[in-house]
Amino acid sequence: MKITRRQLSRLIEAFIAGDDVHDRDNVQTAKRAYKNVRYKAPKSIDKYRASVDMSPIGDRLMSDNPAQAIELGMTANPDMFTDHENIAAQVPRIDRRTERPIDKTTARARAAYLDGRMPNAYTMIVELEDGLVAEAPFEYPFGADEITNPKQPGADRLQELMYHVQELKEAELKDDSVMKSYILPDIKSSYFKIKQGALKYISANYHRPLTLNDNFVSIKVKPEFKRMDDALMMGEEMLRKYQR
């Protein structure tokens, strides 16, 4: 079996040598090590604050800003964290997930709607009306807040969008106007969340304040997948029509 360099990198990073004697092979997944970091960081913050007679804020800070809480916690009491936890805190989220075999239904869905790839393998490339060309990678939301207020385009929403577009094509082949009337709002809803996340990501990374009234002149994805380009532009056009 052949694997790519990227797959090998993810395999190596997904498993980090740990110091857990209860682990038969003395190995912990990066995902598990990162959970330890999230558990220890607020305790580390509160331990330091207690030493200078200040009230605890660790849990609240972890809830409001996990990245900041982890950084402060690991800085305040570095001895609380093992080597594998320090590494896990630096590993990108996509590489902390352990790969699991997928079932036939999921595999067929990816092949049919996503050109055989994971939805978070794609990146949006958009052109705005003022000529700015920006990239925004699809990623799975992290926590309840990101589900309701996405900070970048959601991989789960992309999969939904592609599924609904396929449903629409099937309804058109059957000339089923009732089914189409149910599907079109789903397409608009999925794309709305994608655009919300894309605008937040572009605003933060390109230092450009944007709103939903800022239209995308063109949308492409990489790796190239024209069916996905067309689906995203369909969502954009529907959203524009709705906003008028």
FENJO-V84192 format. One line per field, one symbol per residue. ss: DSSP state (A for helix, B for strand, O for the rest). psi: psi as a letter, one per 40 degrees, with the letter a starting at -180 (. if undefined). burial: + if it has 9 or more other C-alpha atoms within 8 Angstrom, else -. A space follows every 50 residues. Layout:
ss=???
psi=???
burial=???
This chain:
ss=OOOOAAAAAAAAAABBBOOOOOOOOOBBBAAAAAAAAAAAAAAAAAAAAA AOOOOOOAAAAAAAOAAAAAAAAAAAOAAAOOAAAAAAAAOOAAAAOOOO OOOAAAAAAAAAAOOOOOAAAOBBBBBBOOOOBBBBBOBOOOOAAAAAOO OOOBAAAAAAAAAAAAAAAAAAAOOOAAAAAAAAAAAAAAAAAAAAAAAA AAAAAAOOOOOOOOOBBBBBBBOOOAAAAAAAAAAAAAAAAAAO
psi=hiiiddddddddddhhhafheehdefhiiddddddddddddddddddddd effiihedddddddgdddddddddddgdeehidddddddehiddeehhhi iiiddddddddddefeiideeihhhihideehhiihihiiihidddddgi eihhdddddddddddddddddddefgdddddddddddddddddddddddd ddddeefhhiieehihdihiihihgddddddddddddddddde.
burial=-------+-+--++++-+-------++++++-++-+++-+++++++-+++ ------++--++---+-+++++++-++---++-+++++--+---+++--- ------+-+++-++-+--++-++++++++----++++++-+----++--+ ++++++++++++++++++--++---+--++--++-+++-+++++++++++ +++------+----++--++++--+--++-+++-++-+++----
